Amino acid sequence: MEATMGQSHGRESIISGPSPFDTLPVDCISSIISFTSPRDACNAASVSKTLESAAKSDSLWEKFLPLEYTSLIPQYPRVFSSKKELYFALCDDPLLIEDGKKSFRLEKASGKRCIMISPKEVSITWGSSPEHWQWISIPESRFEKIAELIDVCWFEIRGGMHTRYLSPGTRYSVYIVFKTKNGCPGLGDLPVDAGVGLVGQESPQKLIYFVGPQARDDGWMEAELGQFYNDSCCDDISLSVGKTNTPDWKSGLIIQGFEFRPVKTR
């Protein structure tokens, strides 16, 4: 996607003809583009040489970065040559925040915030009992410790997050990010109850399945628990997922976390 958003490799050639913007100062053009989106900025770079120069400016890409970006830079093991390069790093390489309890990145096309919370941040029934759940470390996880379901009859997880970590005026989807082992006995082929909503309000419920979803680009699978609209970043969001109405023992589920992502608009 980075290539389609104005990176040098794989980009359409720049139109050589004059543009109405060519008579404006580059700083002025950058200021105008900053009211659009990162995707639009990359598209603008293909219109003319003047727009390409404006679309590269640090003053433009700083507008697309989160306000706290300077505190995030030390986590990267390299020096960035531009704010644009830093922006794409924040999209492609998630960072741990809140003492490793949350993972932060930006949605590439819009610059909206995406947050994944660790399973350590939610309440898992019997989660502290090693005979039922184990906390494991695997290299492909963002977090140091993640949850593996060993054997339970009562499968229930509840948690949530404050919306101050997210982008305002944005509709979000919440996903459970997971892997399965041995077909996830007791859960894999059965519908599981899930819900997401504002604390204090009734959460819409839906059914999800742990066997069937296609793998993500990072090798994990995901199932959408629900959606909500983040109006002004002053609410608490609750989430739940569980299967408590069957006596079957359940196992074979590895949970990396719960991810909050902006709903993609068509």
N, C-alpha and C positions, 0 to 999 in steps of 0.2 A: 504493500500500500504506500510505502514511503516514496517509491518511484513515481506513483501516480499523483503524489502530492508535491511535485516540483523538484525532486532530487535530480541530479545531473544525469544519472544513468537511466535509460529507458524513457526519457522525456521527449515529448513532441518538440520539433524545432520551433524556435521563436520566429514570429511573424516579422518580416523585415520592413514592412511598410510603416508609415508614421501613425502615431496614436494621438488622440486629442489630449492625453495626459502628458505628452512629451514636453509641452511648454511650461508645465508646473514644476516647482522645486521638488526634488526627490523626497525631502522630509515631509512636504505637504501630502505627497502621494502615499507615503507610508502611513501617515496619520489617517488618511481616508480608508486605506485597506484594513487598518486595525479595527474598524467597526464591523468587519465581516467575520470570517472564520479562518482557521489555519488552512482548510481545504481551498477556500476561495483565494487566499494569499498565494498558494502554490499555483493555482490555475492562472492567476493574474500575471505570474512571472513569465508565462509563455506568450503574452500579448506583444511585448516590445522590449527592447533593451533597457529603456527607462523604467518600465514597470518591473523588469527583472531585478534591477538594482534596488528599487524601492522595496521589493518583496523579500530582499535578503537582509534588510537593515536590522540591527539589534534593537532599535527603538520599537519596531513593529513586533518582533517576536517576544519581546519582554511583556507586551500586552497580553499575549497568549499564555504566559507562564503563571503558575500560582503565586500568590503574594509572598509565600514563605519559601520561594525557590532557593534563595541564598543559603538557607539552612539545610537544604537537601543536597547541594553540590558536594560537600565533603564526603558523602557516602560513595561517590564514584571514584574509581582508581585512575582517572585520566583527567586531563585538562581540556575544556571545550573551547574551540576556536570561535564560536559564535553562539548567540542565544538560540538560533534555529537548531543548531546541533544539539544543544542542551534540551530543547523542546522534544525532539525526536527520541532522545535518550530516555526522557521521562515517560514517553509512550511505550517504548520497546523493552525497557529494563525496570520492572517494578522495584520500588524501594520499601524497606521496612520502616515503619514509624511506630510511635507509642510503645517503645521498648520491645519491638518485635511482635506486638500483638495484632498489628494491622499492616496490610500491604497497600501501597499507594502507586497509582500510575495515572496518566492522562489518556483519554480517548482521542485517537489520532486526528480524526476529521474535525472534531469540534473543540477539543481542548477541555472537555468536561472531565470532572474527577471520577475515578473508579477506585473503589475501596474493597479489599477482601479482608474479612476478619478471621482470625485464627479460631480453630475449634476450642482453644483454651478460653476464648472470650464468650462462649455460650454455656448453657447448663445442659449437661448430658446425664440422663438418668442412669445411675450405676457407673458413671464415667470415672469414678475414683477407685473402682474395684477391678484389680488386674485380671480376675477371672472372667470379667465381662467386657472390659475395654482395656486396650493397651495404648500407650503413648510412644510412638515410634519416630525415628528419623530416617528420611530417605532423601537422596540427592535431588530428586526432581521437584521437591516441595519448596515453596517460598518460606515456610516457617520451620523453626528448629524442631518442634515436636507437633505431630498431627495424630489424629485419633483413628485407631483400628478396632472395629467391632469384632470381638472374639465370640461371644455367645450371650445373648439376652432373650428373654421372652417379651419384656416390656421395652419397646424401642421408642424413645421420645427425646427430642432435642428442642430447647427453647432458648431464645436469645434476642438480641436487638442491637441497635446503635443509634446515636444521636445524629440528626441530619446536618449538623454543623460541618461534618467531614465531607459533605457532598456539595455539588453545584446547585445554587438556587434556581428556581424557575425551570426545573428539569424533571421529566418523568423517568423513573428508575425501574429496572427489573432486578430481582434478587435471585441468585442462583446458589444451589449447593454444588460444590465442586468436589468430585470424588473419583475413586476407582473401585472395582469389584474384584473379588477373588472367588474362584470356584462357583461362579454363577450367583453369588450372594444368596445362599440358602435362606429360605424363610422370608425373603424380601424381594428377590430379583424379579419374579414374575407376578408380583402382587401390587395392587395400587396402594400408595402410601399417602396419607393425609398431609397437606402442606398449606401454609398460609402466611401472608405478609400484610401488615397494616399499621396505621398510626395507633400508638398507645392510647387507650381510653376509648377507642372505637372498635366495633366488631370487624375482625379481619376476614376478608373473603377467603373461602377455602377452595382448594382444588386437589386433584389427585396427580401424583407423579409416579414414575417407574425408574428403578435403578438399572434395569437391563433394557437396552434398546437405543439410548441416546448415542449419537455419533461422537467420536473423540474430537476434542478441541485441537488447535494447532500445537498446544504444549503437551499433548498426550493424555490429559485428564478428560473426564466426562463432566457434564453438568446437566442439571434439571432446574427449570424455572419454578420458584416457589410462589411468585406473585409480583405485582407491580404497585407502585405508589407514586404520587406526585410530591416532589419536594418544593414547597412554595417559598419559604423564607428562611430555611435552615434553623428553625426553632422548635422542632418536634422530635419525639423519640419514635423509632420504628421497631416493631416487634416481628419476630419470625418464629415459625414452628414447623417441625416435620416429625412425623411419628407414625407408628403402627402398633396400636395397643389393643385391638379388638380380635386378635387371633392368639391361640395358645402356642403356636409354633415357635421354636427357638430360631433365632436369627443370627447370622454371622456373615463374614466376608465383605464388609464395607469399610473402605478407607476414606476418611474425610479430610481434604486439605483445608477447606474453609468455606465461607459464605461470601459471595461476591456481589457487590452493588454496582451495576453498570447502567449508563443512560440507555433508554430505549432507542433503538435505531429508527429514524424517520425515513420514510420512503420518498 
